[in-house]
Each structure stands twice: as C-alpha cells, then as structure tokens.
Amino acid sequence: MQVLRVTGGARLHGAVDVVGAKNSVLKLMAAALLAPGDNRIGNLPAISDVAIMRQLLERLGCTVTESAHDAVDQVTIRTPAQLNHEAPYELVRKIRGSICVLGPLLARTRRAKVALPGGDAIGSRPLDMHFAGLERLGAEIRVEHGYIVAEAPDLRGASIWLDFPSVGATENILTAAVLAKGTTVIDNAAREPEIVDLCRMLVGMGAQIDGIGSSTLEINGVDGLTATSHDAVPDRIVAGTWALAALATRGDITVRGAVAHHLDIALDKVAQSGGDVEVLADGFRVAMDRRPKSFDVVTLPYPGLATDLQPQAIAALAVADGTAMITENLFEARFMFCDEIARMGADVRTDGHHAVVRGRERLSGAPVRATDIRAGVGLVIAGLVADGITEVAEVHHIDRGYVRFEEQLRSLGADVERLESTSFGG
C-alpha cells in the first residue's frame, strides 16, 4: 500500500499549472468512437483514469497513441470503420466515467454491451435517466449478468426531459442523438463546462447542436461525423482544490491555465472567508494571511458549487473561525470523508445530507484513509494544517484525478512524501 506522509505546518506559496479536466477528457476520448479516422485530443492530464480509458478504447478496436506537444500530453485515437461493441468488466469497474461509451457505441454500432461501472464510493448514482433517455431514442435496454445490453436498430430523435440535470445522462443521450435520424431536444440538460466542452468537440466533428451552455440542447442528427482535433477544457475541480488549499494553509497560490469563471461561486466563498482573490488572464491567484472565516456550503449542479469541492471545503472549514453548515445535495455517501477527518480532531457532525463543522485552531495528525479522489486531497489539505504527521492511505484514488500531486505540493513548500506501507497507519 502506498501512503502520502504529510508533515503539518506548511504555508503553501508559489504557482501551479492546471491541465485538462478528468471529467471532460474521459468523455472526449469516448466521443472519438463516433468518427472514423484520427481524433486528436490535447491538454490531457497524466492520470490513471486516462490510462484505463485508453485500454478500454483499445479493447473496442481503436489504436491510441500518446505523445507530448509543447510539454502538454495528447492522444491520437485512430477509430476504425468497424468497432467492437463490448466494454469488459475488468476495465469498466475501475472508473465510473467508462459508462460514457454507451451512447457512442449505440450510435456507431447500434448495439452495446457495457459492464455496470465502478468508480468512487460516494453513494448511489443510478443509471435510470441514461436508460430512459436512450429508450426514447429507440433503444432497447436490459441488464443481465452484470452488463448493460442495449440494441438500437433505428435511432430516432425525440423530446427528452431529465428529472435531474445529470451530467452522465446528458452525455450519453447527446452522443447517441448526434447520429440519430431527426431532431432531439434534451430539456433540463446539465450545463457543466465539461458538457460544453463535449458539445464543442462534437460540433468540430460535424454535429449540429444548438443551445450549448444552456439547459436545453437541440440536436439535429447527421449521417456521419469526421475526425477532429480538440483541446480539453481546464480542470475546474483541480483549480478549486488549489484555491481551497491556499485558504486553509493561509497560503498564496497562483493557479495557471484555469478558467476563473468556472469557479465563480467557489472563489466567492474563498473571498467571503477572507481570501484575496485576483482573477488573471490565464487563471487566478488566492492569497490568505489570516485564519479563514467560516462559510456555508450547498452543493448543486453547475453553476452551483460542485460536490467534488465539498471535502476540500470541509478541510478548510475545520480550521476556520466559526461554524459552517454543509448541505450535500448530490451524493449521500460523500460524508464518509467526515469520519476520516474527525480522526484528526475536526469537529464535524453529520445528519443525513447535512453536516455542521465547528472550526478549531489546529488539527492533529493521524493515520487516515482516502475513500475517493476528492476525499483523498481533502485529507492531505487537512494534514497540512495539522500538528505532527498525517499518513493518507489508499492514495491510488488521488492518482485518478491529480497529476503528480505530491510533487506540486512540494513545489509550494509542503513536506509531503509518497511511501510504501505494509499496513494502514504503519
């Protein structure tokens, strides 16, 4: 087992670079299935989820070549005229994002067999809306022996209303609709920057999509798409993580390569807490020279505060002045993180989808366990503001979403090491 050993007391200071968003790149790679030929996707993060998606595309018949251009990672996905249609369990179980191959496979091959996905342990994420939307387009879907089996001899446009602006459901319906006959309207569609990014890549392939960035997407199906070249949108969650790390550690961090507008609410919370936020042409800077003040958090679909920033916010609030109320509206098990940070002395009480955080001057280093990607980085931030040593176990979760995380922390002045450990806390 690998652990991150964090010595508390560092004030993070310096600059970091943000590359493409994990939550976009995986979907862009899946979208390459829609267009035969060489699809180039740039600004990729060198994270384990990207490596798994590469393996999955190769199993579906693609040839994936990695390269670097101006020190930025990119892949070229050569999509064949004939694709395999089965996404195997041993790959799909590793990342939730793999479900996004369902829509493209239906559009290209008119059938798909995709293992039920795995991913982070943050609660139930049902696929009902994915299935209902694809069925409206003409697909027949069933689940058998742990696989989603979908067939669609004839995809036709339809009017689809989502009960909730699900990112995954929006993506799968969108990628199936671009090659369906007629017009599809998705109402209450997700509006996240990653959805906009996917739409822009699809338009670059020749798709006809109106309403990009709004809650209503209108897709006029086309007969075929052509390969394209596209750079992924910067990762707003990684950028927001650095903003909250600066707040918690009373640091001064310049985040380069980010889009500040994608973090309007998060950066406003940082400013409410006493942080000095400066928007730059290519990112932003957060400087903090005092103990942060508490602020309330309500997670919502974009443009609301992202649930993926909730653990990092709690880490900052654990050492803030005052009491904060956290309301988690998306994933009921996200508060598993609270049990771990409580081991470090944080005063966190949970009740259903609410948590109350009473800030303390300092936390206390302890052995803790990452239960998902964001919980992992939240615990590292907590370790930076704790007395003594914190060991964060199961750091493979962090590797799924953050590029060379401990190296970037060290560049900012943190004392962080990756070590081999034979037992939890050992």
URSUL-V502687 format. One record per backbone hydrogen bond with DSSP energy under -1.0 kcal/mol. NH is the residue of the N-H (numbers start at 1). CO is the residue of the C=O. Records with the same first field share a line. If there is no record, write none. Layout:
NH=CO + CO
This chain:
3=419
4=392
5=417
6=390
7=415
8=388
9=384
13=412
14=252
16=254
18=256
20=43
21=233
24=21
25=21
26=22
28=24
29=25
30=26
31=27
32=28
33=30
34=31
35=32
37=79
39=77
40=228
41=75
42=230
44=73
47=45
48=399
51=47
52=48
53=49
54=50
55=51
56=52
57=53
58=54
59=55
60=56
61=58
62=57
63=78
65=76
67=74
69=72
72=69
74=67
75=41
76=65
77=39
78=63
79=37
84=60
87=113
91=88
92=88
93=89
94=91
98=95
99=96
100=97
101=98
102=99
105=101
106=102
107=103
108=104
109=105
110=106
112=150
113=85
114=148
115=87
116=146
118=92
122=120
131=127
132=128
133=129
134=130
135=131
136=132
138=135
139=134
140=151
142=149
144=147
147=144
148=114
149=142
150=112
151=140
152=110
156=137
157=181
160=185
162=187
166=164
170=166
171=167
172=168
173=169
174=170
175=171
176=172
177=173
178=174
179=176
180=177
181=155
184=219
185=158
186=217
187=160
189=215
195=192
196=192
197=193
198=194
199=195
200=196
201=197
202=198
203=199
204=200
205=201
206=203
207=202
210=218
214=211
217=186
218=210
219=184
220=208
221=182
222=178
226=205
230=40
232=42
235=19
239=235
240=236
241=237
242=238
243=239
244=240
245=241
246=242
247=243
248=244
249=245
251=246
252=12
253=286
254=14
255=284
256=16
257=282
262=259
263=260
264=261
267=263
268=264
269=265
270=266
271=267
272=268
273=269
274=271
275=270
276=287
278=285
280=283
283=280
284=255
285=278
286=253
287=276
288=251
293=273
294=321
297=325
299=327
300=305
304=301
309=306
310=307
313=309
314=310
315=311
316=312
317=313
318=314
319=316
320=317
321=292
324=357
326=355
327=297
328=353
333=122
334=331
336=333
337=334
338=335
341=337
342=338
344=341
345=342
346=341
348=346
349=356
351=354
354=351
355=326
356=349
357=324
358=347
359=322
360=318
363=385
364=344
365=387
368=391
370=393
376=372
377=373
378=374
379=375
380=376
381=377
382=378
383=379
384=380
386=383
387=363
390=6
392=4
393=368
395=2
397=394
399=395
400=397
401=398
402=398
408=404
409=405
410=406
411=407
413=410
414=409
417=5
419=3
421=1
426=423
